[in-house]
Each structure stands twice: as structure tokens, then as C-alpha cells.
Amino acid sequence: MEKILEYSPIIIVVLMFFVQQRLFVTPEQLEKKHREIIEEIEEKFVTIHSFHDLKEQFSEIKEKIDKIYDLLIDLK
């Protein structure tokens, strides 16, 4: 117990430094940052479902272009 009392001022200073520098995060702060990251991701990136839909549309357009190309070739 005497050792703890002997080092208690140093422990208090170190803990205050940690608190002042915000080295430890509260769950509330963590949740706030998580929401910010999710919002930023939603703005910058597309969902996987949208990507697959767009990919399917591109493949349909490619097929139609191929058909038009084949028709033009056959006409010559």
C-alpha cells in the first residue's frame, strides 16, 4: 500500500495526461465517429446491389450493340 501512495502523484499526472490528450475514447465518441465514417462511405461509394444492376445493364447494352453490328455486317 505504501508503494501505491508513494507513486500516486505520478499515476495521477500520467492519467491526467492521457485524459488531456484524449488517448482513450469513450463508446459515445466511438459511435459518433462510426456514424461519420458510414455517412462518408455512402456519399463516395456505390452499394454492391447497384453495382450488379449496372453491370447487368452494361451486358445487355453490349449484346444489343453486338446484334446491331451483326446486322450491319450482314447488310454489306
N, C-alpha and C positions, 0 to 999 in steps of 0.2 A: 504494500500500500504506500509505503514511503517513496518508493521509486516512482509511482504514478504521480504523487504530489510533487516530487522533485521535477518531473518533466512536464507537468501540467501547463505551465506558461508556454512552453514550446509547442505543445499539442494544440493549445488554443490558437496560437499565432498561425500555425500551419492550416488548421481548419478554417480560420477566417480568410486566409489567403485563397483557399480552394473556393470558398463561398464568393469572395470578391471577384475572382477570375472566372467564375461560373464554370468550373470544371465538371461539376455534377449537374445533371439535367433532371428536372422533375418530370413525372409522367405527363403532366399537363403541357409542359413545353414540348415534349417529345410528340405528343398528339397534334399539337398546333403545327409543328414543322412537317409532320407526316401529311396533314391536310394540304399544306402549301405545296409539297412535292407532288401530290396526286393531282392537284389543280394544274400545275405547270405541265405535267405529263399529258393531261387531257388536252391542253391547248396545243402542244407541239407534235403529238403523235396520234396516229390513227389506231382504231381498235382492230383486232385481228379479224373480226367478222366483216368490217368494212373493207379490209384489205382483200379478203377472199372474194367478196362480192365484186370488187373492182377487177380482180384477176379473172373472174369468170366472164365479166363483160368484155375484157380485152380479148379473151379467147374467142368469144362469139364474133367480135368485130373482125378478128383475124380470119375466121372461117368465111365470113361474108366477103371479105376482100379477096380471099383465095378463089371463091366462086366467081366473082366479077372478073378476076384475072383470067380464069379458065375460059369464061365466056368470050372475053376479048381475044384470046389466043385462038379459039375455035372459029371466030369470025374471019380471021385473016386467011 
